[in-house]
Amino acid sequence: MTNQHENSNLPPKTCTIERLVTVKEDVEKVLNGQKTATRRNGRYADVGEVMTLEGRDFVVERVYEQSLGELTDEHAQQEGYESLEAYKDSILSMHPGMPWVPTMKVWVHEFRPVEQ
Protein backbone atom coordinates (compact mmCIF):
# COMPACT_ATOMS: atom_id res chain seq x y z
CA MET A 1 0.00 0.00 0.00
CA THR A 2 1.26 3.45 -0.88
CA ASN A 3 1.94 5.71 2.09
CA GLN A 4 -0.52 8.49 2.79
CA HIS A 5 0.45 11.74 1.09
CA GLU A 6 -0.10 15.31 2.14
CA ASN A 7 -2.75 17.02 -0.01
CA SER A 8 -0.01 19.11 -1.64
CA ASN A 9 1.72 15.95 -2.85
CA LEU A 10 -1.43 14.44 -4.37
CA PRO A 11 -2.36 14.87 -8.02
CA PRO A 12 -5.32 17.11 -8.82
CA LYS A 13 -8.76 15.76 -8.03
CA THR A 14 -10.54 14.16 -10.99
CA CYS A 15 -14.04 14.67 -9.56
CA THR A 16 -15.77 16.34 -6.61
CA ILE A 17 -16.50 14.93 -3.18
CA GLU A 18 -20.24 15.09 -3.94
CA ARG A 19 -19.70 12.17 -6.37
CA LEU A 20 -17.69 10.04 -3.90
CA VAL A 21 -20.61 7.96 -2.57
CA THR A 22 -23.73 8.06 -4.74
CA VAL A 23 -25.15 4.52 -4.97
CA LYS A 24 -28.19 4.30 -2.67
CA GLU A 25 -27.03 1.04 -1.03
CA ASP A 26 -23.58 2.55 -0.38
CA VAL A 27 -25.09 5.72 1.12
CA GLU A 28 -27.10 3.51 3.51
CA LYS A 29 -23.95 1.57 4.45
CA VAL A 30 -22.12 4.83 5.25
CA LEU A 31 -25.03 6.13 7.33
CA ASN A 32 -25.24 2.81 9.22
CA GLY A 33 -21.48 2.75 9.91
CA GLN A 34 -20.86 -0.32 7.73
CA LYS A 35 -18.83 1.56 5.07
CA THR A 36 -15.81 3.65 6.06
CA ALA A 37 -13.94 3.80 2.75
CA THR A 38 -14.56 4.13 -0.96
CA ARG A 39 -12.24 3.15 -3.77
CA ARG A 40 -12.48 5.04 -7.05
CA ASN A 41 -10.47 5.13 -10.25
CA GLY A 42 -9.80 8.82 -9.62
CA ARG A 43 -9.22 11.14 -6.69
CA TYR A 44 -12.49 12.68 -5.46
CA ALA A 45 -11.50 14.34 -2.18
CA ASP A 46 -8.73 15.90 -0.14
CA VAL A 47 -7.86 14.92 3.41
CA GLY A 48 -10.01 17.05 5.73
CA GLU A 49 -12.76 17.58 3.16
CA VAL A 50 -16.32 16.94 4.36
CA MET A 51 -18.87 14.77 2.55
CA THR A 52 -22.53 15.31 3.45
CA LEU A 53 -24.99 12.43 3.04
CA GLU A 54 -28.63 12.95 3.99
CA GLY A 55 -27.70 15.81 6.31
CA ARG A 56 -24.88 13.94 8.09
CA ASP A 57 -21.24 14.95 7.70
CA PHE A 58 -18.26 12.63 7.19
CA VAL A 59 -14.68 13.86 7.12
CA VAL A 60 -12.07 12.33 4.81
CA GLU A 61 -9.13 11.14 6.92
CA ARG A 62 -6.86 9.42 4.39
CA VAL A 63 -6.45 9.43 0.61
CA TYR A 64 -3.95 7.09 -1.04
CA GLU A 65 -3.41 4.80 -4.01
CA GLN A 66 -3.73 1.03 -3.79
CA SER A 67 -3.64 -1.75 -6.40
CA LEU A 68 -6.58 -4.13 -6.70
CA GLY A 69 -4.15 -7.00 -6.03
CA GLU A 70 -3.43 -5.56 -2.56
CA LEU A 71 -7.07 -5.75 -1.46
CA THR A 72 -7.94 -8.05 1.44
CA ASP A 73 -11.14 -9.10 3.18
CA GLU A 74 -10.46 -6.30 5.69
CA HIS A 75 -10.44 -3.73 2.88
CA ALA A 76 -13.69 -5.18 1.52
CA GLN A 77 -15.21 -4.82 5.00
CA GLN A 78 -14.24 -1.11 4.96
CA GLU A 79 -16.35 -0.97 1.80
CA GLY A 80 -19.30 -2.61 3.56
CA TYR A 81 -18.90 -6.15 2.20
CA GLU A 82 -18.29 -9.35 4.17
CA SER A 83 -15.48 -10.56 1.91
CA LEU A 84 -13.18 -9.55 -0.92
CA GLU A 85 -15.06 -11.92 -3.24
CA ALA A 86 -18.39 -10.20 -2.44
CA TYR A 87 -16.84 -6.77 -3.05
CA LYS A 88 -15.25 -7.91 -6.30
CA ASP A 89 -18.56 -9.41 -7.52
CA SER A 90 -20.37 -6.15 -6.74
CA ILE A 91 -17.80 -3.97 -8.54
CA LEU A 92 -17.77 -6.19 -11.62
CA SER A 93 -21.59 -6.26 -11.75
CA MET A 94 -21.63 -2.42 -11.75
CA HIS A 95 -19.08 -2.30 -14.59
CA PRO A 96 -20.03 -5.02 -17.13
CA GLY A 97 -17.08 -6.21 -19.16
CA MET A 98 -14.50 -4.65 -16.85
CA PRO A 99 -11.76 -7.10 -15.95
CA TRP A 100 -10.36 -7.32 -12.41
CA VAL A 101 -6.70 -6.44 -13.05
CA PRO A 102 -4.57 -6.91 -9.91
CA THR A 103 -2.08 -4.22 -11.01
CA MET A 104 -4.80 -1.60 -11.59
CA LYS A 105 -4.45 1.32 -9.19
CA VAL A 106 -7.43 2.89 -7.42
CA TRP A 107 -7.72 5.81 -5.02
CA VAL A 108 -8.80 4.95 -1.50
CA HIS A 109 -10.80 7.57 0.41
CA GLU A 110 -11.20 6.69 4.11
CA PHE A 111 -13.70 8.69 6.15
CA ARG A 112 -15.44 8.87 9.51
CA PRO A 113 -18.53 10.61 10.88
CA VAL A 114 -18.03 14.16 12.12
CA GLU A 115 -18.92 14.28 15.81
CA GLN A 116 -21.89 16.57 16.39
N, C-alpha and C positions, 0 to 999 in steps of 0.2 A: 504494500500500500504506500502511495506517495505521501510524504509528510505534509501536514497542513501548512498552507502558505498564508502570509499576510495578504490582505486585499490588494495592496499595491503590487504584489508579485504575481497576481492572478491575471490571466488574459481577460479582455473585455467580456462582459456578459453577452450572451447570445439571445437572451429573452428576458422578460421581466418576472419578478417574484410572483405576480398575480397569476402566472401560468404554471407555477411550480407544482401545485396539487390541484387538479381540476376534475378528475374522475370522481363521480359521486361516492362510490364505494371507498375510494382512498380518502376523501374528505371525512367520511364517517369514521374511518380507522384513525385518522389524526385526532379528531374530536374525542374519540373514546380512549385515546392513549395507546392504541395498538401499533401505530405507525409513527416512527420518530426520525425517519430518513426517507429521502427520495433520490433516486438515481435517474439522471437525464443525460442525453447525448450532448448537451451544451450546458453552459453555466448560467443559471437563472437568478442567483442571489449572491450578495456579499455577506460575509460574517457580520453579525449585528443587525442585519436587515430584518424587518418584521413582516410576517405573512399573516393576513387576517382571513379567517375562515368562519363564516356564519357568526360574525361579531366577536370571535375569540382570537387573541393574538398569540403568535408563535415566533420566537426569535431564532434565527439561524446561528448556530454555534460553530459549525465547521463546514468548510467547503474544500474538497480535494478530489483528485482524479484516482480512479481505481479501474483495473481491468476486469472484465467479466470472469476471467479465469481465477481471480482472487476471491470471488464471492463464496461465502460459507452459509451454513444454515443460520448462524447468528446474524449475518447481514440481511438475509431474507426475513428474519423475525423483526429487524428494524423497519422493514418495508411492510410489515403486517401480515406476513405469510408464515405458516408453520415450518416450511422447509425450503431449501434452495430449489428443489424440483418443482414445488408448487409456485414459487415466484417465477421461475423460468417459464413454466407452462402459461402463466398469466401474461407475461410480457410477450411471448411469441404469439398468443392468441390475439393480442391487441395490434400486432404488427405482422399480418399474414405475409409469408414468404421471406421474412427476415431470418437469417441464420443466427445461431448463437455462436459467436466467434470469441473464444477465450481471450484473444489478444486485444479485442476491442476495448477502448477506454471510454468510461462514462464519468460524469461529474456527480459526486455524492454531496448532498445537502443535508446535514444533520440539524435538527431543530428541537426545541422544547417549548412548552407553554410558558407564556409570560405570566408571572405571579401577579395577581390582581391586588 
